[in-house]
Amino acid sequence: MLADPDGAVKACVNGAFYRATGKKEYIDVLAELSTDLSKRTRKAAVDELLDVESDATLKTVIASFSEQEMELQKHILRRLEFSKSKILYQCFLSIFKNSGEKIRPFIVEAVRRAGLVN
């Protein structure tokens, strides 16, 4: 299943293998899949990376944020609202600086819902 032609399946399997073994190679595959041509694959890879909840995987998702379409950007913002990461505020700042005007109101709202500002 690690070589499945369906990228979304490949993302889920790599996430499961990472959780079982802790090997970085699976995170590397997920990072690569987060920039795949398929929207479904990108979403699955991003979800798996966010499920890991490490600073490194969070930074990977943030790095690819501006390259994603608005629908996936909104999904990432909703997921980030529930993150307990200590670098969450810096991640939101980075997203804000590197994003276009259309997504910025959604970023500000996500920061509020995450409880980082009033």
N, C-alpha and C positions, 0 to 999 in steps of 0.2 A: 504493500500500500504506500510505501514511501516513494515509489516511482509511479504512482497512479497518474494517468493523463489528466484527470480532473484536479486542477490546482487547489480547489477548496478542500477536497478530500486530503490532498497532500499536506495542506496547512494544518488540518485537524490532527492528522496522524503525527506530524512533526511536533505539534504542541503536546500531544499525549506522550510521545517518546521523551520529550524534554522533561516533563513532570515526573516520569518514571526513572530517568537516568541522570538528569541534571547536566547532560553534555551540551556544550555550547554550539556544537555543529547544527543542532536542531533549531536553535535560535537564529543562526546565520541563514538557514533555509527560509525561515519565516520572514526575516528581514528582506530577503530577496523577493519572496512572494508578495510582500506588501506593496511592491511596485509593479506587479504583473499587469498585463493588459486587461485581464478579466476583472470586472468589478466584484463579482462574487468571490473570486480568489483573494483579492485585496482585502475585502471585508473579513473573510475567515482568518487571514493571516494577522490582521490588526487585532481582531478579537482574541486570538491565541496569545499574541504578544502582550496585550493588556491583562489577560488572565494570569500571566506569570507575575505581574506586579513587582518587577524589579526596576531600579533606576535605569539600568542599561536598556531594557526593553521599552520602557516609557520614552526614553530619548530616541530610540529607533522610530517609534510611532510619530513622535513630534517632528523628527527630521523629514519624514515623508508627508506630513500634514498638508503643506501647501501644494503638493503635486496631486492630491486627491480631489475628486469631484465634490461639489458642495454637499451632496447627500451623505457621502462617507465622512466628510468633515463634521457634519452635524452628529452623526453616529458616534464618532470619536469624542466629541465634546460631551455628549450624554454619558458615555462610559467614564470619562475623566472626572465627572462630578462626584463619583463615588470612590475615587481613588484615595488611598490613605498615604500616598507617597509624600515624603518630606520635601521633594523637589517640585511638587505640583504647581506651586505659584510661579516658579521660574519657567516651568513648561508652558503655562498659560501666557506669560510675558513673551516667550519666544514665539509662540504661535501667533500672538497678536502682532508682533513686529514684522513677521514674515508673511502675513496674510493680506488679502485684498479687502477693500471696503465692504463688500457684500457680506462677508462672514463675520466681520468684527462685532456687530451687535450680538450675534449668537455667542461669541467668545465671552463678551462682557457678562451676558446673562448666565453662562455656565460658571464663570468665576463666582458670581453671586450665589447661585444654587449650591455650589461646592462649599459655601460658607467661608470663603477666603476674604471677602470684603462685605461691607454692609450696603 
